[in-house]
Amino acid sequence: MFKRFRLSMAVNSLTDMSNGEFEREDFLKGCTGAFEEIMETFTGNSTEGLEYVMEARVLEAFQHCLDEYSCEQPSAPRSLTRIQPLILMHMTQPSLLARGRKHGIVCSYESGAVKEADIVAINFHETKDGRNRVSVDVQFVNEQRITLRDETGRAVGPVGEWVVRPSVWRFSTTLPELRWMLSDMP
């Protein structure tokens, strides 16, 4: 209950700091649209146009996953939509992914439409140049599945089962403007 109260207070503060422009429902609708657009672009084996919705280091991580872990054959399915585990594995266990890649095995991640989206955290901080910055963590819930594939795109073993999973993405902006960018996947 206290957490919900603190989150409500943070939403009110964000509304005040954005000169009344922040609307929770509109924000969540926009974030859901961004999530689905990013996933659609990414499953098309591209990051083109995503520089307008992602900070540079996040875009680089997405591109790295495409370069390193997607199927290389043009006819192979491009379904790496749940890249958060790949990014985290790349940061914490790069040798594990490299061993699978060395043997021609790639992970295929598929993601269904967002069923739920909600704000789970809001953080305010001041930038080095004295501007107010806000980060909002949004939890998306959707169906996802993981399948191991060879480089031609054929499944190696059973095709994964669809599982409902949450994903938390962080969107940030400098106030009072509200130009939100995907800034992290905590």
N, C-alpha and C positions, 0 to 999 in steps of 0.2 A: 504494500500500500504506500509506504514512504517513497519507494522508487517511482511509482506512478505519479505521486505528487511532485517529486523533483522534476520528472520529465515534463509534466504539465507546466511547471514554473519556467522551465527552460524554453518550452514552445512559446510561452507568453513573452519571455525576454527576447527571443528571436523575432517575434512579430514586432515588438517595440523597436528593436535595433534596426529592422529593415523598413522602418517608417510605415508599418502596417501592411507591407506587401507580402509577407509570408503567410500562406494559408496551408495548413497541414494536409488537407485532402488533395488540393492541387499539387502540392509538393510530392505526395506519395504517387499520385497519378503520373506525374512527370518522371519520377524515378523508375516506376514500373515500365513506362514507355522506353526509357533509356536502357534499362536492363534487357528488355526484349530486343531492342534495336541493336545493342552491342552483341548480343548472342547471335542474332540473325546474320550480322555482318561477319562475325567471327566464324560461324559455321560455313560461311561461303569462302573460307580460307583467306580472309582479308582483314585488314585493319583500316582500310581506306575510309576517310571521313570521321574516324573515331577521335582524331585529335581535337575535335570540337566539344567532345564530351568527357575526355580523359586527360588527366595530368600526364606529362611526358614520361615519368618513370613507370606509370601503370601501363601506358601504351607500349612502352618498350618490353615490359613483362609479357603482355599479350602477344606481341610480335615474336618474342623469343620462343614462346610456346608453339606458335605456328611453325617457326623455322626448325625447331628441334624435335617436336613430338607429334606432329601431324603426319598423316600418310602422304607419301611423296608422289604416288601415281595420280595423274589427272582424273582418272575414273574412280578413284577411291572416295568413299563417303567422307565428307568434311563435317564431323559432328563433335568437335571438341568444345562443347558449350559450357562445361563445368570446369573452368581452368583453375579455380582457386586451389584445388589439391595439387595440380601440377606446379603452380607458382610456389606453393609452400614446399613441395618436395624438391623443387629446383634449388630453393634456398637452403634446405636442411639436409637433403640426401641426394645431391646431384649424381653420385656414383651409381645409385640404384636405378635411376632413370637411364643413365648412360649405358648400363649393362643390358637393359631391355632393348634399347635403341640399337646397340651393337649387334644384337641377334635379330633385328628386324621386327621387333614387337613394339607397337604403339598403343596408347590408351585412347579409346574413343568415348567421349562423354556426350550424352544427349540430354537435352533439357526441354521440358514442356512449358506451357504458358504459366505465368505467375498466378497462384491461387490466392495468396495473401501477401501483403506488404505492410510493414509497420515500423515506426521509428522506435529504436531500442536505446539510443543514446544521443545526446547533444553535448558538444564540448566547445567552449569559447576560449580563444587565446589571442594574444596580441603578436603581430608579426614583428620582425626586427626593425621594420621602418615605421612601427607604431600604428599600423592599421588593425582593425578588429577582424578576426577570422573566425568562422564557425565551421564545425564538422558535424555532420549528422549521419549516424549509423542507421541503415535501413536493413531490416531482415526480410528477405524474400523467401517464400515457401513455394516450391514447385516440384514436379516429378522429374527425376533424373535417373540415368542409368549409365553404367560403365561397362565397356566391352573391350577385351584385348583383341587387337587385329594385327595381321601381318601387313607388310608394306603395300600389298595390293588392295587392302581394305577388307579382306576376308576375315571373318571371326575366327579366333584361335580359341577353341573351347566354346562353352555355352555363351549365348548372348545374355548380357546382364538383365536382371529384373528391374522394372521401374520401381523406384523408391521415393517417397516424399522426403525431401531434405530442405533444411533452411540454409540460406547463404546470406552473410552479412557483407554489405558493401558500404563504404564510407564516401559520402558526397560532401564537398567543401566549397566555400566561397568566401570572398571578402565582403564585409558589410559596409555600407547599406545595400550595395548592388546584390542581386541574387542570380548570378551566373554560375550555376552549380556544375561541378566537374567531379567525375569519379576520381577519388584521390587515394584510395586504399581498399584492401579486402582483408580486414582484420580477422 
